Amino acid sequence: MSEFIVSRRGLLTGVGALGATAALTACGAKTGSGTSTGSGATADTSGDTVKVGLLNSLSGTMAISEVTVRDSLLLAVKEINAAGGVLGKKIEPVSQDGASDWPTFAEKAEALITDTRVAATFGCWTSASRKAVKPVFERHKALLFYPVQYEGLEQSPYIFYTGATTNQQIVPALDYLKKQGRTRLYLVGSDYVFPRTANKIIRAYAAANGMKVVGEDYAPLGSTEFGTIVNKVKDAGADAVFNTLNGDSNVAFFKEYKSGGLTARSLPVLSVSIAEEEVKSIGTQYLEGQLTAWNYYQTTPGAANTGFVKAYQDAYGKDKPTSDPMEAAYVSVHLWKLMVEKAGSFDVAAVKSAADGITLDAPEGKVTVDGATQHVHKTARIGRIGADGRITEVWNSGGPVKPDPYLKGYDWASGLS
């Protein structure tokens, strides 16, 4: 695996640095004419800019999470442009609203690729939206960078997954609960592909690790009625809740949870889709002491994160938090830039071929692209939500975890895919 490293200050080091420097002088003319190379979708690079697509829910139930992801993408674009752009071209972001509607995501993806002729697209949050656009990107051989943790059991030649896969989030979360003696789990999730697949994995893990799933319930995305589910949780004899709810349903769930007399001390909830932005929206009075599993927190130590938080708050407000999906989205743009520079071209096949081994000193810590899976090595982290809305890390994996989207390294996972 080759090393191609960039610091937050943009200084290239490592084996790939010389080639990257040479790549900065390239003109990008390989795709500039607008004619297909036969190796992927063709970006319009005929002028002094190159377009990229930003595809996020700016309205609907998922806007609570996705608007800030769009904002972090724009921050990355601004930083790259301020440093000279990519292959001598400034990046022109084109933002589209997926509107929390999966067919709309597919429609907007098609337009970005065929009408706007973007070099790459960054976005989607839910696995339902990703599944909706996946065949669009594959049909056109166009690139999508997906920034959110997901259920694994997927690999597309035209998607780079910069959020966690299962062995970098869900499995470490289960390991943590087991070590804490929490072995009777109640599963609560939104009713779509990510929670249902994640819970299938959790059930397999539990069966092999002396744990028991004592209940499992789903609510439609956007649901605000959780009285029945909370009552079932109270009566099930669980000692922890594993939460895969997404979007603003979490607001209603945690309000009902507290109203039902449940607390982090009496029955902790470990969530995999609640980050700092959601904490602010839900309210710390409902979340204090609860657990989350991610790969980044605003409190993650290091100069790279200090710089990222400052840049984001300078751009969007001193009271604005940063979160894992925002950071993974921000990182995805910088990784794409490095891939393009290493390839010396915006050509999709060339960018894909250049991806393996590219490493970034990211706000979350060192991340490295695994070319075989098009996932990223990431450090797993468990955090506890404080009264001030910050999430403080209580455990980490000690270093980046190699992505294993099909869980091939776990005997208990055989047959899941």
PyMOL commands that set and color helices and strands:
alter all, ss='L'
color gray80, all
select helices_A, chain A and resi 17-23+63-82+102-116+127-140+166-168+170-179+193-208+227-235+249-259+276-282+284-287+303-316+324-343+348-354+411-413
alter helices_A, ss='H'
color red, helices_A
select strands_A, chain A and resi 4-6+12-13+49-56+90-97+121-123+144-146+159-161+184-190+212-219+240-244+269-271+291-294+358-362+365-370+375-377+381-385+391-396
alter strands_A, ss='S'
color yellow, strands_A
deselect
rebuild
show_as cartoon
